[in-house]
């Protein structure tokens, strides 16, 4: 006969399964609908993430590929393709690091700044508004809190895996 504890464990497993499946579905739809929101600017959600990271004040002098990969939690290999397309389109430039000539620093070009700030941002904010339309301010705070806790736990799991780079699911 199942104990109260085993029933609770079974219910917890089922809830965790639903949670992670919903996260999986959300990630897939974020990629699909997010890309649709910025496709008129020639962007994908992966490029949106890179431009967003490079638009931060701490990125003004550029970021190394490794630093950018760690920040975005993607592999260097998958990031390389996104960086290549953004460079080809004139949205970023890659310069030698003045402190280490073997290293490269990635930064936004003027065209990349314009695309990000004037063209993509309004569409991204409209996307956020539509995607969170039924969320109260408190809902947003709580959701962010719990996603941050989940991310921290998964980062601890990743650190214990012995792998150097996270699997980004194709970013």
Secondary structure, 3 states (H helix, E strand, C coil): CCCHHHHHHHHHHHHHHHHHHHHHHHHHHHHHHHHHHHHHHCCCHHHHHHHHHHCCHHHCCCEEHHHHHHHHCCCHHHHHHHHHHHHHCCCEEEEEECCEEEEEEEEECHHHHHHHHHHHHHHHHHHHHHHCCCCCHHHHHHHHHHHHHHHHHHHHHHHCCCCCCCCCCCC
